[in-house]
Amino acid sequence: MAKPQYPTREGLWSKGKREEENYERVRLGMPYPEAVDQFRRAIEGRPDFDPATVFAWGTMQATAVLNILKEAEDTFGRVGQEMVRKAVNRAGYEAMEQFLMTSSFPENLDEIELISYIVTGLNTVIYASLERPWIENEDRCACDILWCPHQDRYTAFDCRVQRYFVEGMIQAVEDMTGLKITARCQKLIPHGAECCHFVIDRLDRAEETNPWHAYSDELARRALEKLLEKKARK
């Protein structure tokens, strides 16, 4: 499968427009608004500022989170893994909560349309990714991620740590909107795909186990198994 090619005019960034008429009235917010405003003031009118430095800094932070998870698993096993997972859940929850509080969506949207627009915010604002979104039916939307900040640093298995951020985000969406959603990742750029492909479904509000969390559990179990196998070979 071909790897993604850049530059591309496909997809949309956070200030891009979707084809749906209702999206013209969507105003995507921003988590950490005070810090973001301070940053914008700091770089305004500065020709000596290179935005790539923020990307390099963020990549260091993402690498640190992954390393913390691996070290916690190595030192404390499942207890350490769960400790990091809960901490990352809280960070994802906070980011989505603040994003929703600073966003504006038209009233009387179909639920799946609102979900799709929130996912666009998740992808293009919180994850700073290039997205190609669409709505499939009243219960499902989907998106391709054409570029992700982690794609050239994380392996496909490393991306499991990002699932923990999304767990918190999913919970924040449910708490703030009443919408219960799940997602499935069907293709990954680190696997050599031309994009990461996600399918997002509405869930029955009575359903207790979220499939996104269930697959995260499976990846967590596999991570510990790999660690035990590695230790056994020493």
Residue, then its C-alpha position, 0 to 999 in steps of 0.5 A: m500500500a502506498k505511503p502518503q505523498y505531500p504536499t497535498r490539497e486534499g482534506l481540511w485543517s482546523k480553519g477549513k470548510r466542509e461541504e455540508e451547509n450547516y458547517e458554515r455556522v460551526r465555530l470550532g473552539m480551542p482547548y487551553p484558551e488562555a495559553v493559546d491566546q498568550f502564545r498567539r500574542a507572543i508570536e504575532g508579527r515575529p518573522d523569526f518564529d518557525p512554527a516547526t519548532v512547536f511541532a518538534w516540542g510537541t513530538m518530544q512531549a508525545t515521545a515522553v508520554l509513550n516512554i512513561l507508559k513503557e517504563a511504567e509497564d516494565t516497572f509495575g506491570r498492569v498496575g503501572q499501565e493502568m496508572v498511566r492510562k487513567a492519567v492520559n484519560r484525564a488529559g484527553y477529557e480536559a482537552m475535549e471538555q475545553f474544546l466543546m466549551t469554546s465551540s459553537f454548533p448550530e441547533n437542531l443538527d442531526e445527531i450524527e452530523l453533530i458527532s461528525y463535526i465534533v470529530t472534525g474538531l478532535n482531529t483538526v484542532i486537538y490532534a492538529s491533523l489533516e482530515r477528510p470527513w464524511i457522513e455515511n448514514e444516520d448512525r455512522c460517520a467516517c474520516d481519513i487522516l491524511w497527515c498526523p503529527h505522530q505518523d513519522r515518529y510512532t510505530a503502529f503499536d505505539c499509537r495505542v497510547q493515543r487511544y487513551f487520550v481518545e477514551g477521555m475525549i469520548q467520555a467528555v463528549e458523552d458527559m457534555t452532549g449526551l451522545k455516546i460514540t465509539a470508533r474503529c481504526q481500519k487503516l494506519i499510516p505507520h502500517g504503510a497505508e496512504c491514510c489512517h481510516f476511522v469509522i465512528d458509530r453512535l452507540d446505544r446509550a444503554e450499552e455498557t462496554n464501549p468497543w473502543h475501550a475494549y480494543s484498548d484493553e486488548l492492546a494493553r494485554r498484548a503489550l504486557e505479553k510482549l514485555l514478558e516474552k522479552k524478559a523471558r528471552k534475557 
